[in-house]
Amino acid sequence: MQLQPLFTMQKTLDTYIQTEKNISNDVFLEKGLALLVELAELANETRCFKFWSEKGPSEKEVILEEYVDSIHFLLSLGIEMNFNTLEKWPKSHKEESLTLLFLHTQSSINQFLLEPTMNQYMDIWSWYGALAEKLGFIHEDVVQAYNAKNEKNYERQRSGY
């Protein structure tokens, strides 16, 4: 999947938000924490760790929306570190357990926040690719959902969210 169009859209949204909210300070760590929160919200919607519950996962559309919420922050972090030269989604990691995928992804994000290198950044993308595969999302699903959520984020900003 080509990432450049997503980076471009995200940079435009980030600039819009930072201008509208008059943000001039470094918000890298805040975006990193937001990514971790979105990852946790995604895990919650899959319910993969809720061994005590008989209730199944949320609808696929809800899970996809939570997934792309993460992608917004992942792109934004790359822009912050000038890693937005990444052209294609790196090859996905392989892991059978959805719970382990979430744990590996979280660990990868934490490592990146402490040591923001391009290799660490690409590792996060690889784990997110594995999550997408495990959740049954194809790249077209992600792009379409990202575009829809991007517009929703603009609407939220315009309405004082």
C-alpha positions in Angstrom: 0.0 0.0 0.0 1.2 3.5 -0.9 1.6 5.6 2.2 2.5 8.9 0.6 -1.1 10.0 0.0 -2.0 9.3 3.6 1.0 11.2 4.9 0.0 14.2 2.7 -3.6 14.1 4.0 -2.4 13.7 7.6 0.1 16.6 7.4 -2.7 18.8 6.1 -5.0 17.8 8.9 -2.2 18.2 11.5 -1.4 21.7 10.2 -5.0 22.7 10.3 -5.5 21.5 13.9 -2.2 23.1 15.1 -3.1 26.4 13.4 -6.7 26.4 14.6 -5.7 25.4 18.2 -2.6 27.7 18.2 -0.3 24.8 19.1 3.3 25.7 18.8 4.9 23.4 21.3 6.2 19.8 20.7 3.4 17.3 21.0 5.3 14.2 20.0 4.8 12.4 23.3 1.1 13.4 23.5 0.6 11.9 20.0 2.4 8.8 21.2 0.2 8.4 24.2 -2.8 9.0 21.9 -1.6 6.2 19.7 -1.3 3.8 22.7 -4.9 4.8 23.8 -6.3 4.2 20.3 -4.5 0.8 20.2 -6.2 -0.1 23.5 -9.6 1.1 22.3 -9.1 -1.1 19.2 -8.2 -4.1 21.4 -11.3 -3.4 23.5 -13.5 -3.5 20.5 -12.1 -6.9 19.4 -12.6 -8.2 22.9 -9.7 -10.7 22.2 -8.5 -10.6 25.8 -11.9 -10.8 27.5 -11.7 -14.5 28.3 -14.3 -14.1 31.0 -17.0 -12.8 28.6 -19.2 -14.6 26.1 -20.0 -11.4 24.2 -18.3 -11.3 20.8 -16.3 -8.5 19.1 -17.9 -5.3 17.9 -19.0 -5.1 14.3 -16.2 -5.0 11.7 -17.0 -1.4 10.8 -16.5 -0.3 14.4 -13.2 -2.2 14.7 -12.0 -0.7 11.4 -12.8 2.8 12.6 -10.8 2.3 15.7 -8.0 0.8 13.6 -7.8 3.9 11.4 -7.9 6.2 14.5 -4.5 4.6 15.3 -3.3 5.1 11.8 -4.0 8.9 12.1 -1.6 9.1 15.0 0.9 6.7 13.5 1.1 8.9 10.4 1.3 12.0 12.6 4.2 10.6 14.6 6.1 9.9 11.4 5.5 13.4 10.2 6.8 14.8 13.5 10.1 12.8 13.1 10.4 13.4 9.4 9.9 9.7 8.7 7.1 10.6 6.2 9.4 9.4 3.4 8.2 5.9 4.0 6.6 5.0 0.7 5.1 1.5 1.3 3.7 -0.4 4.2 6.5 -2.6 5.4 6.1 -6.3 5.4 3.9 -7.5 8.2 5.1 -9.5 11.2 3.5 -12.9 11.7 1.8 -13.9 14.9 -1.2 -16.2 15.4 -2.6 -14.7 18.6 -4.5 -11.4 18.3 -3.7 -10.7 22.0 0.1 -11.2 21.3 -0.2 -8.9 18.3 -1.6 -6.1 20.5 1.2 -6.7 23.0 3.9 -6.6 20.4 2.4 -3.5 18.8 2.2 -1.7 22.1 5.8 -2.7 22.9 6.9 -1.4 19.5 5.2 1.9 20.1 6.8 2.3 23.5 10.2 1.6 22.1 9.7 4.1 19.3 8.6 6.8 21.7 11.8 6.3 23.7 14.1 5.9 20.7 12.4 7.4 17.6 14.4 5.8 14.7 13.1 5.0 11.3 13.7 1.2 12.0 11.5 1.5 15.1 8.9 3.4 13.1 8.8 0.8 10.4 8.5 -1.9 13.1 5.2 -0.3 14.3 3.9 -0.3 10.7 4.8 -4.0 10.4 2.8 -4.8 13.6 -0.1 -2.7 12.4 0.0 -4.6 9.1 -0.2 -7.9 11.0 -3.2 -6.5 13.0 -4.9 -5.5 9.8 -4.4 -9.0 8.3 -5.6 -10.7 11.5 -8.7 -8.5 11.6 -9.4 -9.2 7.9 -8.8 -5.7 6.6 -7.3 -5.2 3.2 -5.4 -2.0 2.2 -8.4 -0.6 0.3 -10.5 -1.0 3.5 -7.9 1.0 5.5 -7.6 3.7 2.9 -11.4 4.1 2.5 -11.9 4.2 6.3 -9.0 6.6 6.7 -10.5 9.0 4.2 -13.9 8.9 5.9 -12.4 9.4 9.3 -10.2 12.2 8.0 -13.2 14.1 6.8 -15.0 13.4 10.1 -11.9 14.9 12.0 -12.2 18.1 10.0 -15.9 18.3 10.8 -15.1 17.8 14.5 -12.6 20.6 14.4 -15.0 23.0 12.7 -17.7 22.2 15.2 -15.5 22.9 18.3 -14.8 19.3 19.2 
